Amino acid sequence: MTARAAVWSPRRRMALCAVTGLLLAALVQGRIEGSKGSGAVHPLLYLPSGKYLRVVSLGFEELAADILYLWSIQYYGHYDIKDRYGYLQHIYGQMITELDPHYLDPYLVGAMIMAVEARQPEMALRLLDKGVENNPDKWIMAFEAGFLCYNDLHDYRRAAYYFKKAIEAPGAHPLVRRLYAEMHNRAGDKRTSLREWSEIYRTSDDPYVRNVAWNHVHDLKVDVDVADLKGAVSRFRDRAGRAPRRLRELVASGVVGALPSDPEGRQYLYDPQAGDVRYQGSLVLGR
């Protein structure tokens, strides 16, 4: 044993005992209060904040966080305990993740309990925001926040924001980029979605991914082209006081620089009486 080990080993043992004793004391106190008829009191509520525990743990922050996290899993496995969801923010947001800000599981599991069981997605997003801030190099945090916005809240613009943050983190799964592209489409920003899907199609070497990307590109191009042409017809009508007799008049009058072709290389159909533009093919995804 080295001289350094001989000096520090007793102190580390004392610190370990102190941390363990503090946690056990809180658990015992919780049981005492519960026996007084005050209801099921969560023992962890008797612990101070994680910032304080970091000080008194004397270098055993990760161990303390492990103990608290394992206990929280056990606690939330008891579905007959009343009002247990009222303590979620304290346990996961103020204690465990303060003790060990880089411990990923409490963010992910805590957010899942908040969103799925407690039905508090905004609380879950606050916890995941903290995880993103403390672990900017871990794409899974922003991904989970984005998926929550997409799947639970149907807030596609917000989901796109989180998916973009996930993409910017190292090692992000390629699926995140596809979700990011689709969120813009669902939010109504088809032009941005078309650009993102086109980039996926251009850069992917996976035949399946390229096929999926092309299907999106196909339909989005039709949507964007038809919307642009209808807008051009409207501008022509405002200038000339009538609808164009044919789409080529849009170019001749300078309203547009050129007419787009559909994904199959054909011209879009135009009804001069109705002033309507439409695609003569069928959408792949049937939007």
C-alpha positions in Angstrom: 0.0 0.0 0.0 1.4 3.4 -0.9 1.7 6.3 1.6 -1.0 8.2 -0.3 -3.4 5.2 0.0 -2.6 4.9 3.7 -3.6 8.5 4.3 -6.7 8.7 2.2 -8.2 5.3 2.7 -9.6 6.0 6.3 -11.1 9.3 5.2 -12.8 7.7 2.2 -14.2 5.0 4.5 -15.5 7.7 6.8 -17.0 9.6 3.9 -18.7 6.4 2.7 -20.1 5.8 6.1 -21.3 9.4 6.4 -23.1 9.3 3.1 -24.7 5.9 3.8 -25.7 7.0 7.2 -27.3 10.2 5.9 -29.4 8.3 3.4 -30.4 5.6 5.9 -31.4 8.3 8.4 -33.7 9.9 5.9 -35.3 6.5 5.1 -35.9 5.8 8.7 -37.3 9.2 9.4 -39.7 8.7 6.5 -41.0 5.5 7.9 -41.5 7.1 11.3 -43.5 9.9 9.8 -45.5 7.5 7.8 -46.4 5.5 10.9 -47.9 8.6 12.5 -50.8 8.4 10.1 -49.7 11.3 8.0 -49.8 9.1 4.9 -47.1 7.7 2.6 -44.3 10.2 3.0 -41.4 9.8 0.5 -38.3 9.2 2.6 -36.1 11.1 0.1 -38.0 14.3 0.9 -36.1 14.4 4.2 -32.8 14.8 2.3 -31.5 18.3 1.4 -30.9 19.4 -2.1 -28.3 17.7 -4.3 -26.0 20.7 -4.1 -25.8 20.3 -0.3 -25.4 16.5 -0.6 -22.4 17.1 -3.0 -20.7 18.9 -0.2 -21.3 16.4 2.5 -20.7 13.3 0.3 -16.9 14.1 0.4 -16.2 12.7 -3.0 -18.9 10.1 -3.1 -21.4 12.0 -5.2 -21.8 9.3 -7.8 -22.4 6.7 -5.1 -25.0 8.8 -3.4 -26.7 9.5 -6.8 -26.7 5.7 -7.5 -28.3 4.9 -4.1 -31.0 7.6 -4.5 -31.7 6.6 -8.1 -32.1 2.9 -7.2 -34.4 3.8 -4.3 -36.5 6.1 -6.6 -37.0 3.2 -9.0 -38.2 1.0 -6.2 -40.5 3.7 -4.9 -42.2 4.4 -8.2 -42.7 0.7 -8.7 -45.3 0.8 -5.9 -48.4 2.0 -7.6 -50.5 2.0 -4.5 -48.6 4.9 -2.9 -50.7 8.0 -3.0 -49.4 11.4 -4.2 -46.1 9.9 -5.2 -45.9 12.0 -8.3 -45.8 15.2 -6.3 -42.2 14.5 -5.5 -40.8 13.9 -9.0 -39.2 17.3 -9.4 -37.6 17.2 -6.0 -36.2 13.7 -6.5 -34.9 13.8 -10.0 -34.6 17.5 -10.7 -33.2 18.8 -7.4 -31.4 15.8 -5.9 -30.1 13.0 -8.1 -29.2 15.2 -11.1 -27.6 17.8 -8.8 -25.5 15.2 -7.1 -24.3 13.8 -10.5 -25.2 16.0 -13.4 -23.6 13.6 -15.9 -25.6 10.5 -14.8 -27.9 10.0 -17.8 -30.3 7.4 -16.5 -32.1 9.6 -13.9 -32.8 12.2 -16.6 -34.2 9.6 -19.0 -36.1 7.5 -16.5 -37.3 10.5 -14.5 -38.6 12.1 -17.7 -40.4 8.9 -18.7 -42.2 8.7 -15.3 -43.1 12.4 -15.5 -44.5 12.1 -19.0 -46.0 8.6 -19.1 -47.2 8.0 -15.6 -47.7 11.4 -14.0 -48.9 13.0 -17.3 -46.7 16.0 -16.8 -44.8 16.4 -20.1 -43.7 20.0 -19.4 -42.0 18.8 -16.2 -40.3 16.0 -18.2 -39.1 18.6 -20.7 -37.6 20.7 -17.9 -35.7 17.7 -16.6 -34.5 16.8 -20.2 -33.5 20.5 -20.7 -31.3 20.2 -17.7 -29.8 17.0 -19.1 -29.1 18.7 -22.4 -27.4 21.6 -20.7 -25.2 19.4 -18.5 -24.5 16.8 -21.2 -24.3 18.7 -24.5 -22.3 15.9 -26.1 -25.0 13.3 -25.5 -27.5 13.4 -28.3 -30.0 11.1 -26.6 -31.1 13.9 -24.2 -32.3 16.2 -27.0 -33.7 13.3 -28.9 -35.9 12.2 -26.1 -37.1 15.8 -25.6 -37.9 16.0 -29.3 -39.7 12.7 -29.4 -41.8 13.8 -26.4 -42.8 17.0 -28.2 -43.6 15.0 -31.4 -45.4 12.0 -29.9 -47.1 13.4 -26.8 -47.5 17.1 -27.4 -47.8 17.2 -31.2 -45.7 20.4 -31.1 -43.7 19.8 -34.3 -41.8 23.1 -34.3 -40.6 22.4 -30.8 -39.8 18.9 -31.7 -37.7 20.1 -34.7 -35.8 22.4 -32.3 -34.8 19.5 -30.1 -34.0 17.2 -33.0 -31.7 19.8 -34.4 -29.8 20.0 -31.1 -29.6 16.2 -31.2 -28.1 16.3 -34.7 -25.5 18.7 -33.6 -24.3 16.4 -30.8 -21.6 13.8 -31.8 -22.7 10.3 -32.8 -26.3 11.1 -33.3 -28.3 8.3 -34.9 -29.2 8.9 -38.6 -32.9 8.5 -37.7 -32.8 11.9 -35.9 -32.1 13.7 -39.1 -35.1 12.1 -40.8 -37.3 13.0 -37.9 -36.0 16.6 -38.0 -36.9 16.8 -41.7 -40.4 15.4 -41.1 -41.1 17.8 -38.2 -40.9 20.7 -40.6 -43.3 19.1 -42.9 -45.8 18.5 -40.1 -45.4 22.0 -38.9 -46.3 23.3 -42.4 -42.8 24.3 -43.5 -42.7 22.1 -46.5 -39.9 24.1 -48.2 -37.5 23.4 -45.3 -38.6 19.8 -45.1 -38.0 19.4 -48.8 -34.5 20.8 -48.4 -33.7 18.5 -45.5 -35.1 15.3 -47.2 -33.2 16.2 -50.3 -30.0 16.4 -48.3 -30.7 13.1 -46.8 -31.3 11.6 -50.2 -28.1 13.1 -51.5 -25.8 12.1 -48.7 -27.1 8.6 -47.6 -25.5 5.5 -49.0 -28.2 3.2 -47.6 -30.6 2.2 -50.4 -33.6 1.9 -48.0 -33.0 5.4 -46.5 -32.5 6.8 -50.0 -35.8 5.3 -51.1 -37.6 6.7 -48.1 -36.0 10.1 -48.6 -37.0 10.1 -52.3 -40.6 9.4 -51.5 -40.7 12.4 -49.3 -38.8 14.5 -51.8 -41.3 13.5 -54.5 -44.4 14.6 -52.7 -42.9 17.6 -51.1 -41.7 18.9 -54.4 -45.2 18.6 -55.8 -46.6 20.5 -52.8 -44.0 23.3 -53.0 -44.3 23.6 -56.8 -48.1 23.7 -56.9 -48.1 26.3 -54.0 -45.6 28.4 -55.9 -47.5 28.3 -59.2 -50.8 29.1 -57.5 -49.1 32.1 -55.8 -47.6 33.2 -59.2 -51.1 33.0 -60.8 -52.5 35.1 -58.1 -49.8 37.7 -58.5 -50.3 37.8 -62.3 -54.1 38.3 -61.7 -53.3 41.2 -59.4 -51.2 42.8 -62.1 -53.1 42.1 -65.2 -56.7 42.0 -63.9 -57.2 38.5 -65.3 -55.8 35.0 -64.9 -53.1 33.9 -67.3 -54.3 32.0 -70.3 -51.5 29.5 -69.9 -48.7 29.1 -67.4 -46.0 30.3 -69.9 -47.5 33.8 -69.5 -46.1 33.8 -66.0 -42.6 33.6 -67.4 -43.3 36.1 -70.3 -44.6 38.6 -67.8 -41.7 38.2 -65.5 -43.8 36.9 -62.6 -41.5 33.8 -62.4 -38.2 33.1 -64.0 -39.0 29.6 -65.1 -41.7 27.0 -64.8 -40.9 24.0 -62.6 -41.4 20.5 -63.9 -43.0 17.8 -61.7 -40.9 14.9 -60.3 -41.5 13.0 -63.5 -40.3 15.8 -65.7 -43.8 16.9 -66.9 -45.5 20.2 -66.8 -48.1 20.9 -64.2 -51.7 21.0 -65.4 -53.4 24.4 -65.5 -57.1 25.4 -65.7 -57.3 29.0 -67.0 -60.9 29.4 -66.2 -60.6 28.4 -62.6 -57.0 29.7 -62.4 -56.1 26.4 -60.7 -52.8 24.4 -60.9 -52.6 20.7 -60.2 -50.3 17.7 -60.5 -51.3 15.1 -63.0 -49.6 12.2 -61.2 -50.2 10.5 -57.9 -48.5 11.3 -54.6 -46.3 8.4 -53.4 -47.1 8.9 -49.7 -50.6 10.0 -50.3 -50.4 13.2 -48.2 
